[in-house]
Amino acid sequence: MSRSAACRGLSLSVCALVLLASPFTAEARRHHRRAARTQVIQFAPFPSPVTGCRSNRQRVLDCEEEAAKAAGKLISRVLLCHAKQASRAFGDEEFASFDEEKCERKATRKFDDAIVEAVSEIGCSPKVVALAPQFRDLVVEKADARNVDLYCDGSSVDGALLGSVGGALIDPAGDDTGFVPPSAQSLGCSNEVGDELGDFARDIFRCHAKAADAYEDGESYDLDACRRHAREHYRAEIDETTAQFKCPSCLDVTGQLAVADTLLSFIDQNNQLIFPCPSTPSSTTTPTSTTTTQAPTTTTTTSTTGAPSTTTTTSTTGAPSTTTTTSTTGAPSTSTSTTTTHASTTTTTTAPPSTTSTTTTSTTTTTQGSVHAAFLDPSLLL
């Protein structure tokens, strides 16, 4: 039985904890701990507007690459669910019994399985495991809310109202926006654009993974060029789509580019859920200094002058330095410097100054690596 099958029915976080306790993963974690002792973990933010961070650690990179692949596939699968839903609403008998909610649950389960597999085979950080479900739920939520961007044609054919078809909502009792396409051409165009958007999402995440891989190798990478190429490829597909289908005006060239830009903005804003940064990121390279001040040392000297003449001194020394002197006189007199005369003998006792305080501070400074921004985040160490 596969590890993902063994976790069936468990939440992603609980399943990950089960796998992290397995002997295989425990051994992998020990190996990675040993390797981590000789490597300072560094993170560099993705260039704006992309959120998230790249890491110089191979294990972190391997996990996040798998998560990025799963993220692109999740978007593509959810969009395919919506295409089948629109086809069913239009009246395509092939999808007469199609259940869109069940389709989305299957898509999210495959995403969860991919993360679980990455945890078991690579040993992902707890942060990736914690954030992956948040990304998964956001994809479904936004895809449902923005479905009207694809199924935007609520018009009727040649101005004639088609009753329950033309202008009808795809999911009137549910959470999916959009209209039932009024024609097979409109349906075909919307479904094809959705398919191309899925490819576009996978291409963008592939660019982000390549940028992270280059950083781990200490090499430069032109992320902007990769993203431009992905958009150009999508633009070329628009020409094929408009040549094959009579697209509605809301999905002309401008409209199709607009839905791609909306998707790109969503990916950029939530890339940090796939390529997370440490808990306390910094935009500059700053050495970390730790200052430890030991507990103050206390020295106490007590002088007691009674009759005829007794001087008692007690000293207790702890760590660095506070000195307190207390003089107590029984009779006849009290002073820091006391002289007592008996017959023709003179005894002079000179006490230390009333109070002397000295503080000794020892400083330990730890300097981490310095590439763009350097962090040492225990949450990324399993």
MILOKE-677090 format. One record per residue (C-alpha): x, y, z; residue in one letter; residue number from 1. Coordinates in nm, 4 decimals. Layout:
# residues N
+----------+----------+----------+------+-----+
:       c1 :       c2 :       c3 : code : pos :
+----------+----------+----------+------+-----+
:        X :        Y :        Z :    A : NUM :
...
+----------+----------+----------+------+-----+
***
This chain:
# residues 382
+----------+----------+----------+------+-----+
:       c1 :       c2 :       c3 : code : pos :
+----------+----------+----------+------+-----+
:   0.0000 :   0.0000 :   0.0000 :    M :   1 :
:   0.1354 :   0.3439 :  -0.0879 :    S :   2 :
:   0.1968 :   0.6018 :   0.1813 :    R :   3 :
:  -0.0718 :   0.8268 :   0.0360 :    S :   4 :
:  -0.3234 :   0.5401 :   0.0436 :    A :   5 :
:  -0.2299 :   0.4616 :   0.4021 :    A :   6 :
:  -0.3284 :   0.8154 :   0.4984 :    C :   7 :
:  -0.6633 :   0.8102 :   0.3203 :    R :   8 :
:  -0.9255 :   0.9758 :   0.5340 :    G :   9 :
:  -0.6792 :   1.1751 :   0.7390 :    L :  10 :
:  -0.6222 :   1.5470 :   0.7033 :    S :  11 :
:  -0.3075 :   1.6558 :   0.5241 :    L :  12 :
:  -0.1462 :   1.7825 :   0.8448 :    S :  13 :
:  -0.2260 :   1.4678 :   1.0462 :    V :  14 :
:  -0.1084 :   1.2421 :   0.7662 :    C :  15 :
:   0.2162 :   1.4360 :   0.7397 :    A :  16 :
:   0.2773 :   1.3887 :   1.1113 :    L :  17 :
:   0.2205 :   1.0134 :   1.0729 :    V :  18 :
:   0.4696 :   0.9954 :   0.7898 :    L :  19 :
:   0.7231 :   1.2092 :   0.9715 :    L :  20 :
:   0.7217 :   0.9508 :   1.2503 :    A :  21 :
:   0.7920 :   0.6596 :   1.0139 :    S :  22 :
:   1.1365 :   0.4885 :   1.0297 :    P :  23 :
:   1.2147 :   0.5835 :   0.6687 :    F :  24 :
:   1.1426 :   0.9471 :   0.7242 :    T :  25 :
:   1.3161 :   0.9485 :   1.0625 :    A :  26 :
:   1.6344 :   0.8216 :   0.9007 :    E :  27 :
:   1.6033 :   1.0826 :   0.6258 :    A :  28 :
:   1.5573 :   1.3502 :   0.8895 :    R :  29 :
:   1.8712 :   1.2388 :   1.0748 :    R :  30 :
:   2.0652 :   1.2534 :   0.7501 :    H :  31 :
:   1.9390 :   1.6029 :   0.6737 :    H :  32 :
:   2.0193 :   1.7207 :   1.0269 :    R :  33 :
:   2.3768 :   1.6044 :   0.9845 :    R :  34 :
:   2.4032 :   1.7851 :   0.6529 :    A :  35 :
:   2.2448 :   2.0980 :   0.8015 :    A :  36 :
:   2.5234 :   2.1306 :   1.0578 :    R :  37 :
:   2.7657 :   2.2248 :   0.7809 :    T :  38 :
:   2.5284 :   2.4480 :   0.5832 :    Q :  39 :
:   2.3804 :   2.7814 :   0.6777 :    V :  40 :
:   2.0256 :   2.8040 :   0.5415 :    I :  41 :
:   1.9751 :   3.1170 :   0.3359 :    Q :  42 :
:   1.6626 :   3.2587 :   0.1768 :    F :  43 :
:   1.6209 :   3.5197 :  -0.0929 :    A :  44 :
:   1.2828 :   3.6727 :  -0.1826 :    P :  45 :
:   1.1505 :   3.6214 :  -0.5330 :    F :  46 :
:   1.1664 :   3.9433 :  -0.7337 :    P :  47 :
:   0.8508 :   4.1552 :  -0.7141 :    S :  48 :
:   0.5629 :   4.1041 :  -0.7757 :    P :  49 :
:   0.6189 :   3.7367 :  -0.6968 :    V :  50 :
:   0.5868 :   3.6561 :  -0.3266 :    T :  51 :
:   0.7736 :   3.3855 :  -0.1411 :    G :  52 :
:   1.1396 :   3.2940 :  -0.1005 :    C :  53 :
:   1.4020 :   3.0742 :  -0.2597 :    R :  54 :
:   1.6321 :   2.8619 :  -0.0460 :    S :  55 :
:   1.9896 :   2.7461 :  -0.0879 :    N :  56 :
:   1.9104 :   2.4102 :   0.0703 :    R :  57 :
:   1.8513 :   2.1166 :  -0.1662 :    Q :  58 :
:   1.5926 :   1.9416 :   0.0491 :    R :  59 :
:   1.3819 :   2.2550 :   0.0779 :    V :  60 :
:   1.4059 :   2.3068 :  -0.2976 :    L :  61 :
:   1.3115 :   1.9461 :  -0.3820 :    D :  62 :
:   1.0012 :   1.9648 :  -0.1659 :    C :  63 :
:   0.8885 :   2.3006 :  -0.3017 :    E :  64 :
:   0.9410 :   2.1894 :  -0.6613 :    E :  65 :
:   0.7015 :   1.8997 :  -0.6001 :    E :  66 :
:   0.4553 :   2.1345 :  -0.4325 :    A :  67 :
:   0.4762 :   2.3727 :  -0.7313 :    A :  68 :
:   0.3997 :   2.0903 :  -0.9742 :    K :  69 :
:   0.1025 :   1.9890 :  -0.7639 :    A :  70 :
:  -0.0178 :   2.3510 :  -0.7480 :    A :  71 :
:  -0.0181 :   2.3917 :  -1.1262 :    G :  72 :
:  -0.2010 :   2.0628 :  -1.1718 :    K :  73 :
:  -0.4571 :   2.1583 :  -0.9091 :    L :  74 :
:  -0.5498 :   2.4767 :  -1.0948 :    I :  75 :
:  -0.5720 :   2.2873 :  -1.4240 :    S :  76 :
:  -0.7936 :   2.0141 :  -1.2764 :    R :  77 :
:  -1.0329 :   2.2560 :  -1.1079 :    V :  78 :
:  -1.0735 :   2.4478 :  -1.4349 :    L :  79 :
:  -1.1458 :   2.1184 :  -1.6104 :    L :  80 :
:  -1.4169 :   2.0457 :  -1.3537 :    C :  81 :
:  -1.5783 :   2.3766 :  -1.4434 :    H :  82 :
:  -1.5581 :   2.2989 :  -1.8150 :    A :  83 :
:  -1.7416 :   1.9701 :  -1.7619 :    K :  84 :
:  -1.9961 :   2.1481 :  -1.5431 :    Q :  85 :
:  -2.0647 :   2.4026 :  -1.8178 :    A :  86 :
:  -2.0980 :   2.1242 :  -2.0743 :    S :  87 :
:  -2.3523 :   1.9464 :  -1.8546 :    R :  88 :
:  -2.5482 :   2.2699 :  -1.8045 :    A :  89 :
:  -2.5462 :   2.3305 :  -2.1790 :    F :  90 :
:  -2.7023 :   1.9908 :  -2.2337 :    G :  91 :
:  -2.4110 :   1.7688 :  -2.3354 :    D :  92 :
:  -2.5360 :   1.4164 :  -2.2668 :    E :  93 :
:  -2.1810 :   1.2933 :  -2.2074 :    E :  94 :
:  -2.1792 :   1.4886 :  -1.8811 :    F :  95 :
:  -2.5438 :   1.4398 :  -1.7825 :    A :  96 :
:  -2.4518 :   1.2767 :  -1.4521 :    S :  97 :
:  -2.1441 :   1.4868 :  -1.3837 :    F :  98 :
:  -2.0962 :   1.6063 :  -1.0235 :    D :  99 :
:  -1.8814 :   1.9208 :  -1.0118 :    E : 100 :
:  -1.8353 :   1.9154 :  -0.6347 :    E : 101 :
:  -1.7177 :   1.5550 :  -0.6461 :    K : 102 :
:  -1.4786 :   1.6484 :  -0.9266 :    C : 103 :
:  -1.3276 :   1.9284 :  -0.7175 :    E : 104 :
:  -1.2902 :   1.6999 :  -0.4177 :    R : 105 :
:  -1.1002 :   1.4533 :  -0.6346 :    K : 106 :
:  -0.8740 :   1.7332 :  -0.7624 :    A : 107 :
:  -0.7952 :   1.8542 :  -0.4100 :    T : 108 :
:  -0.7353 :   1.4978 :  -0.2911 :    R : 109 :
:  -0.4750 :   1.4491 :  -0.5644 :    K : 110 :
:  -0.3058 :   1.7682 :  -0.4520 :    F : 111 :
:  -0.3009 :   1.6441 :  -0.0925 :    D : 112 :
:  -0.1600 :   1.3095 :  -0.2055 :    D : 113 :
:   0.1213 :   1.4845 :  -0.3906 :    A : 114 :
:   0.2162 :   1.6827 :  -0.0788 :    I : 115 :
:   0.2015 :   1.3707 :   0.1366 :    V : 116 :
:   0.4259 :   1.1898 :  -0.1114 :    E : 117 :
:   0.6742 :   1.4761 :  -0.0983 :    A : 118 :
:   0.6717 :   1.4613 :   0.2820 :    V : 119 :
:   0.7379 :   1.0873 :   0.2861 :    S : 120 :
:   1.0041 :   1.0822 :   0.0140 :    E : 121 :
:   1.1818 :   1.4142 :   0.0779 :    I : 122 :
:   1.0893 :   1.5249 :   0.4263 :    G : 123 :
:   0.9218 :   1.8627 :   0.3687 :    C : 124 :
:   0.9310 :   2.1301 :   0.6333 :    S : 125 :
:   0.6313 :   2.1707 :   0.8642 :    P : 126 :
:   0.5745 :   2.5127 :   0.7087 :    K : 127 :
:   0.5068 :   2.3696 :   0.3625 :    V : 128 :
:   0.2746 :   2.1084 :   0.5130 :    V : 129 :
:   0.0868 :   2.3783 :   0.7038 :    A : 130 :
:   0.0485 :   2.6196 :   0.4116 :    L : 131 :
:  -0.0397 :   2.3719 :   0.1344 :    A : 132 :
:  -0.4023 :   2.3265 :   0.2478 :    P : 133 :
:  -0.4444 :   2.7035 :   0.2552 :    Q : 134 :
:  -0.3321 :   2.7264 :  -0.1081 :    F : 135 :
:  -0.5571 :   2.4349 :  -0.2046 :    R : 136 :
:  -0.8669 :   2.5949 :  -0.0545 :    D : 137 :
:  -0.7881 :   2.9334 :  -0.2082 :    L : 138 :
:  -0.7645 :   2.7803 :  -0.5560 :    V : 139 :
:  -1.1090 :   2.6255 :  -0.5279 :    V : 140 :
:  -1.2611 :   2.9373 :  -0.3738 :    E : 141 :
:  -1.1206 :   3.1770 :  -0.6345 :    K : 142 :
:  -1.1915 :   2.9457 :  -0.9273 :    A : 143 :
:  -1.5560 :   2.9268 :  -0.8232 :    D : 144 :
:  -1.5814 :   3.3025 :  -0.7716 :    A : 145 :
:  -1.4063 :   3.3903 :  -1.1005 :    R : 146 :
:  -1.5760 :   3.1246 :  -1.3126 :    N : 147 :
:  -1.7814 :   3.4036 :  -1.4676 :    V : 148 :
:  -1.4611 :   3.5366 :  -1.6273 :    D : 149 :
:  -1.4628 :   3.2276 :  -1.8499 :    L : 150 :
:  -1.8349 :   3.1632 :  -1.8780 :    Y : 151 :
:  -1.9161 :   3.5271 :  -1.9303 :    C : 152 :
:  -2.1553 :   3.4986 :  -2.2235 :    D : 153 :
:  -2.5009 :   3.5488 :  -2.0778 :    G : 154 :
:  -2.6456 :   3.6659 :  -2.4062 :    S : 155 :
:  -2.8950 :   3.4893 :  -2.6270 :    S : 156 :
:  -2.8446 :   3.3690 :  -2.9819 :    V : 157 :
:  -2.9270 :   3.6362 :  -3.2438 :    D : 158 :
:  -3.1174 :   3.8330 :  -2.9837 :    G : 159 :
:  -3.3727 :   3.5583 :  -2.9304 :    A : 160 :
:  -3.4266 :   3.4596 :  -2.5690 :    L : 161 :
:  -3.3707 :   3.0909 :  -2.5032 :    L : 162 :
:  -3.5492 :   3.0618 :  -2.1725 :    G : 163 :
:  -3.3675 :   2.8257 :  -1.9393 :    S : 164 :
:  -3.0548 :   2.8167 :  -2.1558 :    V : 165 :
:  -2.9558 :   3.1648 :  -2.2713 :    G : 166 :
:  -2.8459 :   3.3828 :  -1.9828 :    G : 167 :
:  -2.9090 :   3.1141 :  -1.7210 :    A : 168 :
:  -2.6673 :   3.0706 :  -1.4352 :    L : 169 :
:  -2.4452 :   2.7637 :  -1.4491 :    I : 170 :
:  -2.4882 :   2.6888 :  -1.0796 :    D : 171 :
:  -2.7919 :   2.8813 :  -0.9548 :    P : 172 :
:  -2.8078 :   2.6979 :  -0.6224 :    A : 173 :
:  -2.4335 :   2.6626 :  -0.5694 :    G : 174 :
:  -2.1130 :   2.8648 :  -0.5358 :    D : 175 :
:  -1.9964 :   2.8630 :  -0.8976 :    D : 176 :
:  -2.0496 :   3.1848 :  -1.0899 :    T : 177 :
:  -2.0945 :   3.2143 :  -1.4654 :    G : 178 :
:  -2.3581 :   3.1693 :  -1.7328 :    F : 179 :
:  -2.4645 :   2.8716 :  -1.9386 :    V : 180 :
:  -2.3084 :   2.9363 :  -2.2826 :    P : 181 :
:  -2.5794 :   3.0124 :  -2.5386 :    P : 182 :
:  -2.4169 :   2.8158 :  -2.8199 :    S : 183 :
:  -2.1798 :   2.5281 :  -2.8837 :    A : 184 :
:  -1.9274 :   2.7764 :  -3.0231 :    Q : 185 :
:  -1.9382 :   2.9875 :  -2.7094 :    S : 186 :
:  -1.9097 :   2.6763 :  -2.4906 :    L : 187 :
:  -1.6169 :   2.5447 :  -2.6942 :    G : 188 :
:  -1.4341 :   2.8768 :  -2.6692 :    C : 189 :
:  -1.4800 :   2.9062 :  -2.2917 :    S : 190 :
:  -1.3721 :   2.5471 :  -2.2320 :    N : 191 :
:  -1.0648 :   2.5901 :  -2.4515 :    E : 192 :
:  -0.9602 :   2.9104 :  -2.2752 :    V : 193 :
:  -0.9917 :   2.7293 :  -1.9432 :    G : 194 :
:  -0.7682 :   2.4520 :  -2.0728 :    D : 195 :
:  -0.5063 :   2.7035 :  -2.1874 :    E : 196 :
:  -0.5211 :   2.8801 :  -1.8510 :    L : 197 :
:  -0.4362 :   2.5501 :  -1.6827 :    G : 198 :
:  -0.1304 :   2.5155 :  -1.9062 :    D : 199 :
:  -0.0362 :   2.8754 :  -1.8311 :    F : 200 :
:  -0.0519 :   2.8132 :  -1.4553 :    A : 201 :
:   0.1768 :   2.5108 :  -1.4837 :    R : 202 :
:   0.4215 :   2.7108 :  -1.6967 :    D : 203 :
:   0.4375 :   2.9926 :  -1.4408 :    I : 204 :
:   0.5004 :   2.7576 :  -1.1504 :    F : 205 :
:   0.7659 :   2.5866 :  -1.3603 :    R : 206 :
:   0.9369 :   2.9235 :  -1.4017 :    C : 207 :
:   0.9296 :   2.9805 :  -1.0267 :    H : 208 :
:   1.0753 :   2.6349 :  -0.9614 :    A : 209 :
:   1.3568 :   2.6999 :  -1.2106 :    K : 210 :
:   1.4363 :   3.0300 :  -1.0411 :    A : 211 :
:   1.4524 :   2.8540 :  -0.7046 :    A : 212 :
:   1.6739 :   2.5817 :  -0.8489 :    D : 213 :
:   1.9153 :   2.8380 :  -0.9928 :    A : 214 :
:   1.9411 :   3.0113 :  -0.6557 :    Y : 215 :
:   2.0186 :   2.6822 :  -0.4842 :    E : 216 :
:   2.2985 :   2.6291 :  -0.7397 :    D : 217 :
:   2.4294 :   2.9810 :  -0.6863 :    G : 218 :
:   2.3468 :   3.0778 :  -1.0454 :    E : 219 :
:   2.1547 :   3.3686 :  -1.1946 :    S : 220 :
:   1.8214 :   3.3144 :  -1.3660 :    Y : 221 :
:   1.6048 :   3.5468 :  -1.5712 :    D : 222 :
:   1.2658 :   3.4838 :  -1.4159 :    L : 223 :
:   1.1022 :   3.7683 :  -1.6048 :    D : 224 :
:   1.2109 :   3.6179 :  -1.9374 :    A : 225 :
:   1.0628 :   3.2809 :  -1.8422 :    C : 226 :
:   0.7335 :   3.4393 :  -1.7424 :    R : 227 :
:   0.7230 :   3.6447 :  -2.0628 :    R : 228 :
:   0.7773 :   3.3294 :  -2.2653 :    H : 229 :
:   0.4894 :   3.1588 :  -2.0826 :    A : 230 :
:   0.2605 :   3.4511 :  -2.1596 :    R : 231 :
:   0.3713 :   3.4591 :  -2.5243 :    E : 232 :
:   0.2904 :   3.0906 :  -2.5529 :    H : 233 :
:  -0.0539 :   3.1581 :  -2.4073 :    Y : 234 :
:  -0.0973 :   3.4473 :  -2.6503 :    R : 235 :
:  -0.0237 :   3.2174 :  -2.9439 :    A : 236 :
:  -0.2893 :   2.9762 :  -2.8200 :    E : 237 :
:  -0.5433 :   3.2592 :  -2.8244 :    I : 238 :
:  -0.5029 :   3.2871 :  -3.1997 :    D : 239 :
:  -0.5712 :   2.9161 :  -3.2383 :    E : 240 :
:  -0.8742 :   2.9350 :  -3.0109 :    T : 241 :
:  -1.0309 :   3.2293 :  -3.1920 :    T : 242 :
:  -0.9634 :   3.0590 :  -3.5258 :    A : 243 :
:  -1.1355 :   2.7391 :  -3.4116 :    Q : 244 :
:  -1.4318 :   2.8879 :  -3.2253 :    F : 245 :
:  -1.6550 :   3.1894 :  -3.2545 :    K : 246 :
:  -1.5746 :   3.3335 :  -2.9161 :    C : 247 :
:  -1.8110 :   3.5772 :  -2.7418 :    P : 248 :
:  -1.7034 :   3.9399 :  -2.7224 :    S : 249 :
:  -1.6119 :   3.8991 :  -2.3556 :    C : 250 :
:  -1.3505 :   3.6448 :  -2.4615 :    L : 251 :
:  -1.1924 :   3.8284 :  -2.7503 :    D : 252 :
:  -0.8138 :   3.8667 :  -2.7516 :    V : 253 :
:  -0.8273 :   4.1377 :  -2.4854 :    T : 254 :
:  -1.0634 :   3.9346 :  -2.2689 :    G : 255 :
:  -0.8516 :   3.6203 :  -2.2879 :    Q : 256 :
:  -0.5383 :   3.8133 :  -2.1951 :    L : 257 :
:  -0.7252 :   3.9703 :  -1.9052 :    A : 258 :
:  -0.8230 :   3.6350 :  -1.7511 :    V : 259 :
:  -0.4598 :   3.5206 :  -1.7833 :    A : 260 :
:  -0.3411 :   3.8344 :  -1.6041 :    D : 261 :
:  -0.5938 :   3.7722 :  -1.3264 :    T : 262 :
:  -0.4630 :   3.4177 :  -1.2851 :    L : 263 :
:  -0.1028 :   3.5373 :  -1.2886 :    L : 264 :
:  -0.1790 :   3.7901 :  -1.0154 :    S : 265 :
:  -0.3364 :   3.5154 :  -0.8030 :    F : 266 :
:  -0.0315 :   3.2918 :  -0.8441 :    I : 267 :
:   0.2097 :   3.5745 :  -0.7607 :    D : 268 :
:   0.0193 :   3.6702 :  -0.4455 :    Q : 269 :
:   0.0032 :   3.3118 :  -0.3207 :    N : 270 :
:   0.3398 :   3.1826 :  -0.4374 :    N : 271 :
:   0.4521 :   3.2301 :  -0.0760 :    Q : 272 :
:   0.2268 :   2.9398 :   0.0227 :    L : 273 :
:   0.4291 :   2.7089 :  -0.2032 :    I : 274 :
:   0.7703 :   2.8741 :  -0.1601 :    F : 275 :
:   0.7386 :   3.0068 :   0.1973 :    P : 276 :
:   0.9733 :   3.2554 :   0.3589 :    C : 277 :
:   1.0997 :   3.2257 :   0.7174 :    P : 278 :
:   0.8786 :   3.3619 :   0.9919 :    S : 279 :
:   1.0778 :   3.6860 :   1.0288 :    T : 280 :
:   1.2097 :   3.7772 :   0.6821 :    P : 281 :
:   1.4546 :   4.0604 :   0.6201 :    S : 282 :
:   1.5284 :   4.2372 :   0.2937 :    S : 283 :
:   1.8943 :   4.2954 :   0.3677 :    T : 284 :
:   2.1853 :   4.0870 :   0.4833 :    T : 285 :
:   2.2264 :   4.1531 :   0.8521 :    T : 286 :
:   2.4572 :   3.9583 :   1.0835 :    P : 287 :
:   2.2823 :   3.8242 :   1.3889 :    T : 288 :
:   2.4377 :   3.9215 :   1.7250 :    S : 289 :
:   2.3533 :   3.7544 :   2.0528 :    T : 290 :
:   2.4593 :   3.9314 :   2.3741 :    T : 291 :
:   2.4578 :   3.7358 :   2.6985 :    T : 292 :
:   2.4931 :   3.9194 :   3.0290 :    T : 293 :
:   2.5754 :   3.6958 :   3.3176 :    Q : 294 :
:   2.4141 :   3.7377 :   3.6562 :    A : 295 :
:   2.5751 :   4.0132 :   3.8643 :    P : 296 :
:   2.8347 :   3.9151 :   4.1235 :    T : 297 :
:   2.7508 :   4.0144 :   4.4792 :    T : 298 :
:   3.0246 :   4.0691 :   4.7421 :    T : 299 :
:   2.9085 :   4.1593 :   5.0911 :    T : 300 :
:   3.1422 :   4.2807 :   5.3699 :    T : 301 :
:   2.9981 :   4.3292 :   5.7176 :    T : 302 :
:   3.2004 :   4.4972 :   5.9938 :    S : 303 :
:   3.0737 :   4.4848 :   6.3510 :    T : 304 :
:   3.2503 :   4.6835 :   6.6251 :    T : 305 :
:   3.1409 :   4.5816 :   6.9676 :    G : 306 :
:   3.3162 :   4.6178 :   7.2972 :    A : 307 :
:   3.5980 :   4.5690 :   7.3382 :    P : 308 :
:   3.6740 :   4.5364 :   6.9639 :    S : 309 :
:   3.5705 :   4.2672 :   6.7175 :    T : 310 :
:   3.5780 :   4.2853 :   6.3376 :    T : 311 :
:   3.4078 :   4.0115 :   6.1349 :    T : 312 :
:   3.4310 :   3.9965 :   5.7541 :    T : 313 :
:   3.2215 :   3.7595 :   5.5418 :    T : 314 :
:   3.2653 :   3.7442 :   5.1595 :    S : 315 :
:   3.0462 :   3.5585 :   4.9120 :    T : 316 :
:   3.1397 :   3.5732 :   4.5442 :    T : 317 :
:   2.9004 :   3.4605 :   4.2698 :    G : 318 :
:   2.9435 :   3.5682 :   3.9003 :    A : 319 :
:   3.0725 :   3.9138 :   3.7774 :    P : 320 :
:   3.0198 :   4.2096 :   4.0086 :    S : 321 :
:   2.8226 :   4.4084 :   4.2652 :    T : 322 :
:   2.9964 :   4.4921 :   4.5945 :    T : 323 :
:   2.7972 :   4.6105 :   4.8961 :    T : 324 :
:   2.9570 :   4.7119 :   5.2271 :    T : 325 :
:   2.7518 :   4.7435 :   5.5434 :    T : 326 :
:   2.8949 :   4.8724 :   5.8758 :    S : 327 :
:   2.7122 :   4.8062 :   6.1984 :    T : 328 :
:   2.8331 :   4.9534 :   6.5283 :    T : 329 :
:   2.7272 :   4.8118 :   6.8581 :    G : 330 :
:   2.8909 :   5.0761 :   7.0798 :    A : 331 :
:   3.0336 :   5.3251 :   7.0911 :    P : 332 :
:   3.0629 :   5.4492 :   6.7304 :    S : 333 :
:   2.9961 :   5.3781 :   6.3605 :    T : 334 :
:   3.2025 :   5.4850 :   6.0616 :    S : 335 :
:   3.3486 :   5.3499 :   5.7433 :    T : 336 :
:   3.6887 :   5.3909 :   5.9058 :    S : 337 :
:   3.6677 :   5.3153 :   6.2808 :    T : 338 :
:   3.9337 :   5.3746 :   6.5490 :    T : 339 :
:   3.8871 :   5.2207 :   6.8958 :    T : 340 :
:   4.1291 :   5.3043 :   7.1795 :    T : 341 :
:   4.1937 :   5.0740 :   7.4782 :    H : 342 :
:   4.4574 :   5.1784 :   7.7279 :    A : 343 :
:   4.7534 :   5.2784 :   7.5177 :    S : 344 :
:   4.6813 :   5.0437 :   7.2282 :    T : 345 :
:   4.5264 :   5.1763 :   6.9086 :    T : 346 :
:   4.3638 :   4.9469 :   6.6523 :    T : 347 :
:   4.2607 :   5.0932 :   6.3209 :    T : 348 :
:   4.0275 :   4.9077 :   6.0867 :    T : 349 :
:   3.9627 :   5.0509 :   5.7458 :    T : 350 :
:   3.6617 :   4.9124 :   5.5595 :    A : 351 :
:   3.6252 :   4.9138 :   5.1807 :    P : 352 :
:   3.4233 :   5.1920 :   5.0102 :    P : 353 :
:   3.0566 :   5.1950 :   5.0917 :    S : 354 :
:   2.9403 :   5.0478 :   4.7578 :    T : 355 :
:   3.1339 :   4.9399 :   4.4534 :    T : 356 :
:   2.9566 :   4.7975 :   4.1467 :    S : 357 :
:   3.1298 :   4.6409 :   3.8505 :    T : 358 :
:   2.9418 :   4.4713 :   3.5631 :    T : 359 :
:   3.1179 :   4.2381 :   3.3289 :    T : 360 :
:   2.9476 :   4.1611 :   2.9991 :    T : 361 :
:   3.0498 :   3.8795 :   2.7698 :    S : 362 :
:   2.9288 :   3.8960 :   2.4075 :    T : 363 :
:   2.8839 :   3.6055 :   2.1716 :    T : 364 :
:   2.8319 :   3.6970 :   1.8084 :    T : 365 :
:   2.7068 :   3.4534 :   1.5443 :    T : 366 :
:   2.7240 :   3.5704 :   1.1833 :    T : 367 :
:   2.5244 :   3.3840 :   0.9215 :    Q : 368 :
:   2.5823 :   3.3704 :   0.5502 :    G : 369 :
:   2.5252 :   3.6734 :   0.3338 :    S : 370 :
:   2.3451 :   3.6247 :   0.0050 :    V : 371 :
:   2.0612 :   3.8707 :  -0.0553 :    H : 372 :
:   1.8905 :   3.7894 :   0.2750 :    A : 373 :
:   2.0033 :   3.5271 :   0.5219 :    A : 374 :
:   1.7877 :   3.3573 :   0.7803 :    F : 375 :
:   1.8105 :   3.0622 :   1.0105 :    L : 376 :
:   1.4547 :   2.9425 :   1.0676 :    D : 377 :
:   1.4140 :   2.6406 :   1.2969 :    P : 378 :
:   1.0703 :   2.5743 :   1.1473 :    S : 379 :
:   1.2397 :   2.4687 :   0.8254 :    L : 380 :
:   1.4534 :   2.2099 :   1.0031 :    L : 381 :
:   1.2758 :   1.8838 :   1.0617 :    L : 382 :
+----------+----------+----------+------+-----+
***
